[in-house]
């Protein structure tokens, strides 16, 4: 049986998804379902498409927050 471990970047993304779920009030499992990983030398890393997706989502949330704050 092949042993695969989580790389530090994958662990950091999991932590970020948990934080995102807390901030947005969404279910942690829904956030974790968005995570896609790639295997390199038996270590899991975030897939580049996932990294691009999550960065875009966070930037949109920040823009929405700035817009709400400006309207207040």
N, C-alpha and C positions, 0 to 999 in steps of 0.2 A: 504494500500500500504506500502510495506517495505521500510524503509529508509536505504541506504547504503552510507557510507562516504569513502573518500580516506584517508588512513593512511599516515603518514609522509614518510615511505619508498616508497610508491607508488608515492607520489609527487616528491620525490628525483629522482626516476627513470624517470619520465616524463621530469624533468629538464635535466637529463643526456642525454635523447634521443634527446631533442631539441639541446643541445650542440653538440652532435654527428652529427646531420644533418647539422649544420652550418659548422663544421670542415670538413666533407666529401663532402659537396655540394649536399647532397641528400635531397629529399623532407621530410619535417617534418612528413607529414601524413604517408609516407612509414615507417619511423622509429617508429611512434606510433602504427602502425599495428602489430609490432612485440611484443608489450607488452602483457603479459598474467598475469592475476591477480587471486587471490584466496580470498575467503570471510571468515573472522574469526570474530565472534561476530558483524556482520553487518559493518565491516570495511574491505576495500579492501587493500590487500598487494600484492607485486610482487610474482608471482609463483616461487618456487625454480628453476624450469627448465629455466625460463626466466633469472633469475639472473646468472645462469651458462652460458647461451648463450651470454648474453651481456658482461660479463667479458671476455669470450673467444674472442669475436669480438674486444673488445678494446685492448686486449693483442696482437692480430694479427695486428691491425693497428699500434701499437707501434713498433712491430718487423719490419713491412714493412718500417716504417719511419726511424728506425735505419739502415736498410739495404740500403735505398736510401741515407742516410746521409754518410754512410761509402763509398759508391761508388762515391760520389761527390768529 
